[in-house]
Amino acid sequence: MDQIAITAASGLHSRMEALDLVANNLANSTTSGFKLDREFYSIFSAGDETATDGSSGTTLPVIQKQWTDFTQGALQPTGNPLDLAL
């Protein structure tokens, strides 16, 4: 397969994964207790050896891992003395 097509497909795949994360975050943004999902990007290297045409090895953008942001959200006072935040 053509190297340019492989690189473009890899970039498209990582952007599609990122779009899925953003869509999930937007869909659940008003849900109580929802924790934001984030991604960590890296570059995949296919090796140090050079190809037959003299170019260097393949480097492709990938989402290395997805992680959830567990920081505390903002507390919203309700005015009700029986409400509490966990």
N, C-alpha and C positions, 0 to 999 in steps of 0.2 A: 504494500500500500504506500502511497505517496507520503513523505514525511510532513509536508505542509498540511495535508488532510488529517493526519493523525494529531498534529499539534492543535489544529482548529477544533477537532472533535473533542479533545481533552479539555480545552478551554471552555467549550460550549457545555460539556458535561459538568464541570465544576461550577459554572455560572447557573446552570439549571438547579443544582443542589442548593446553591445560595438563595436562589429565588424561592425554592420550596421552604427554606427556613424563614425568609422574610414573610411569605404568605401565611405561614403558621403563626408567626409573631403578630402580624396584623389581625388575623382572625380571632386570636385569643387575647388581644390587648385589653379588652374590658372585662375579662374573666377574673374573678377574685382569686388571688393567690397564684396567678400565672407567673411562671419564671421564664425569662427571656432566653431563647436559644441563640447561640453564636457559633461561628465557624473559625477554624484556624487554617490558613492557607500555607502551603509549602510548594516547593518545586521538586518534582520527581526526576531524578537523573538515571538514565538507562545504563550508564557505565562510563568508564574513563577511556576505553578504547576508541579509536577513531574509526569512522566508517570507511568504506572502500573508496569513496570519492574525496577523502581528505577532510571532511567536515567533522566536527566534534560530536560527542554522544548526544543522545536525545534528552531534552529537558521539557517536562510537561507540567502545567499548573494543575494542582489537585487540592482538594479539601482534605487535609490530613486527619482532622478529627472535628467532631461537633461537641460543644460543651454547653452546659446550662449555667446561666448566671444566677447564683443563689444570693445575691445581695438583697438586703431588706428594702422593701418598697416604702413609699411614703404613707404615713398614717393619716387618715382622714377623720377628724372629729365629727361625731354624729350628734352630740348633745344629749344622747341617751345615757343615763348613768349605769345601765345594765350591759352596755356594749363593751367588749374588750378585744384587744388585738393579740394574736398569737404569733 
